[in-house]
């Protein structure tokens, strides 16, 4: 998973699967706790765990608390992958 597109696609798939939302319903600016995704803290933790399993990037709790949108999660993962 080296390309930015693969990372984005994987994260979008995780979010769509975990939160049972169609990929077309959200974008990088969509907040996790907003009306579209309606994710609670457990949902976000489960998505982060799936990111760890699928992409090998651990999102520490302190970082996870600061991540508010889909795009912020993607940016964090891309930065960690270098």
C-alpha positions as CSV (number, residue, x, y, z in Angstrom):
1,X,0.0,0.0,0.0
2,X,2.4,2.6,-1.1
3,X,0.3,5.0,-3.1
4,X,-1.9,7.8,-1.7
5,X,-4.9,6.5,-3.7
6,X,-4.6,3.0,-2.2
7,X,-4.4,4.5,1.4
8,X,-7.4,6.7,0.8
9,X,-9.3,3.9,-0.8
10,X,-8.6,1.5,2.1
11,X,-9.6,4.1,4.7
12,X,-12.8,5.0,2.9
13,X,-13.6,1.3,2.7
14,X,-13.0,0.8,6.4
15,X,-15.2,3.8,7.2
16,X,-18.0,2.7,4.9
17,X,-17.9,-0.9,6.3
18,X,-17.6,0.0,9.9
19,X,-20.2,2.8,9.9
20,X,-22.5,1.2,7.3
21,X,-22.4,4.3,5.1
22,X,-22.1,4.4,1.3
23,X,-18.8,5.8,0.2
24,X,-20.5,8.4,-1.9
25,X,-22.2,9.8,1.2
26,X,-18.9,11.2,2.7
27,X,-15.7,13.0,1.7
28,X,-12.5,14.3,3.3
29,X,-14.4,17.2,5.0
30,X,-17.0,14.9,6.6
31,X,-16.8,14.9,10.5
32,X,-17.0,11.6,12.2
33,X,-19.5,12.9,14.7
34,X,-21.7,14.7,12.2
35,X,-25.0,13.7,10.8
36,X,-23.6,11.7,7.8
37,X,-21.4,9.3,9.7
38,X,-22.9,9.7,13.2
39,X,-19.9,7.8,14.7
40,X,-19.5,7.5,18.4
41,X,-16.1,7.1,20.1
42,X,-16.3,3.3,19.9
43,X,-17.0,3.5,16.2
44,X,-13.9,5.7,15.7
45,X,-11.7,3.4,17.8
46,X,-12.9,0.4,15.8
47,X,-12.1,2.2,12.5
48,X,-8.6,3.1,13.9
49,X,-8.1,-0.6,14.8
50,X,-9.0,-1.6,11.3
51,X,-6.5,0.9,9.9
52,X,-3.9,-0.7,12.1
53,X,-4.7,-4.2,10.8
54,X,-5.1,-3.2,7.2
55,X,-2.4,-0.6,6.8
56,X,-0.1,-1.2,9.7
57,X,-0.5,2.2,11.2
58,X,-1.3,2.5,14.9
59,X,-3.3,5.7,15.8
60,X,-2.5,6.5,19.4
61,X,-5.5,7.5,21.6
62,X,-4.3,11.1,22.0
63,X,-4.0,11.5,18.2
64,X,-7.4,9.8,17.7
65,X,-9.1,12.2,20.0
66,X,-7.8,15.1,17.8
67,X,-8.9,13.6,14.5
68,X,-12.3,15.0,13.6
69,X,-12.8,14.4,9.9
70,X,-12.2,11.6,7.3
71,X,-9.5,13.7,5.7
72,X,-7.6,14.2,9.0
73,X,-7.5,10.4,9.5
74,X,-6.2,10.0,5.9
75,X,-3.5,12.7,6.4
76,X,-2.4,11.1,9.7
77,X,-2.0,7.7,8.1
78,X,-0.2,9.0,5.1
79,X,2.2,11.0,7.3
80,X,2.9,7.8,9.4
81,X,3.6,5.8,6.2
82,X,6.0,8.4,5.1
